[in-house]
Amino acid sequence: MLLAVVWGSAIEPRLTDEVRVSANLPGLPAEWAGTRVAVIADLQLGMWLANTDTVKRIVGRVVEERPAALLIAGDFLYHPTEEAGEPREARAEVDWEDHRILRRQIAEVVSLLQPLARAGIRTIAVLGNHDYAMRVPSALPLSVVADELTQALRAAGTIVLRNQAVPLGNRDDHLPPLRRLFVVGLDAWFPRATDVTAALGQLPEGAARMVLMHNPLAFRQLPAGAAPVALGGHTHGGQIRLPLLPRWSWMSLAKESPVVADGWSEPEFGAPGNRLYVNRGIGFSLVPVRINCRPELTWLTLQPGPPTSSPAGL
């Protein structure tokens, strides 16, 4: 038991799985065929024993490999008005301490992502539930935390999408819509900030797209054919898996309804023509342990064709 705890807290979280998958996109412009995109999720900075060194190494790998873009599926922060490991008492009024902790954690996020901006790597992100400080006993409104994080990330060069859509490339704005590839970013699910209609409404008709979200539950709200490739996080892959059964997490065993812990969803998990890939993330939730569930850096290669048909991620 002790060996498992040592392995799960000190060793495995510092190892990274670089998972390489292909994704078929109907209507993918010829210019984008074979393009490689990196995907990460769940940095969870601010948690006690946060996996900061692994975030640095993964950012370094992305800079080294220079993909067309890096997509980040939310939860940059953990509990952004708490000191790591020190929950605070609820208060009736916002005070300077809330903002001090929040801004220090945001500054750490920006610093860790700076190499991407310096290397000119287009970085597109959405927010997760932790980025709204949903559990924290703080008088800060949810929107204050999310807005301050969004503003800081955007100022540092990260494109943060909150029910918005942008072209994946940063030099193809002059091209007609059908020769461009778009990223649709859904805002966080649990604070009820997701607006699928608003996000999809920003797409030119018939445009090729990928949909980026934090919580896989948002995927099930997408209409048929709206998301031939969707990308999410939130689950941490279950964080602890049964030995010798690498795709069996506690989430799979305890589920009361279909879940996608990681990898590609089953075709029936969403509306027809939609497929979801869930990244296992980098950080932790509740306890700083990963067992049989390494942090993941996904390399996604885009190909034209019908929606991806791949094994499920459970």
C-alpha positions, 0 to 999 in steps of 0.5 A: 500500500505504501509503495502504491502511495509513493508511486502515485504521488511522487512518480507517476504524476511526473510521467507523461503519456504522449498519445497520438490519435487521428481525427476525421473532419468532414469538409476539412480544407485541403490546407489543413489535411495532416495538420497536428494539434496539441491538446491538454487539460486540467492544470489545476494550479493552486492545489497542494502538491500541484503538478507544476513541473509536469506542466512545465515539461509538457509546455516545453514539449509543445514548444519543441514540437511546434504544432499548428495550435495548442488547445487547452480544455479548462481548469487552469486553477484549482480553488483560486481564492484558497491557499494550497491546502488551507481552506478559508472561512466563508465571509460576507464581504470581498476582501483584499485577501481573496484577490491577492491569492487569486491574482498570484495563482493567475500570475503562475498560470500566465508564467507557465504558459509564456513559452508558448507565446514567445514561440508564436504557438497559437493557444486556444482555451476554454474555462472549467468549473474550477476557473469559476471558483465554484467550491470556494467559501469566498464572497467573490462572485463566480464571474469575477474569478473567471473574468480576471483569469480570462483577461490575464490569459488574453493579455498574455496571448492565449485566446479564451473562448466563452461560447465563441468561435475563431479560426484555428490558423492565425494567418488565414483570415483572408480566406473564404470560410470554407477554406478555414478551420474553426474552433468552437469553445464552450464555456464551463458546464457546471456554473451553467455558462455553456451556451451551445446555440450562441457558440455554434451561431458564430460559425459560417454555414458549412465551415469545418470545425472542432468543438472544445469544452471542459466537461464532457456533459456539454457534448451531449447538448450538441445537435447532430453533426455539429461536432464531428471532432470535440475535445474535453477534459475534466475527468482526469481519466478517473485519476486512479485505475485498477491495475492491469486494467488500464481503461477501468477507472473508478468512474467506469465502475461507479457510473449510473449513466454513460461516461467517457473517462478518457479517449474516444467516446462510443458513437452512442454517447452523443448525437449522430455524427458527433465524436468526443475525445477526452484528455486525462489532464495534468493535475489532480482533484481531491488528492495529489495522486495518479495511479495507472493514469499518467498525465496526458499530452494529446497529439491530434492529427487532422484528416478529411473524411467521415466522423472518426470511428475509434474505440471508446475511452473507457 
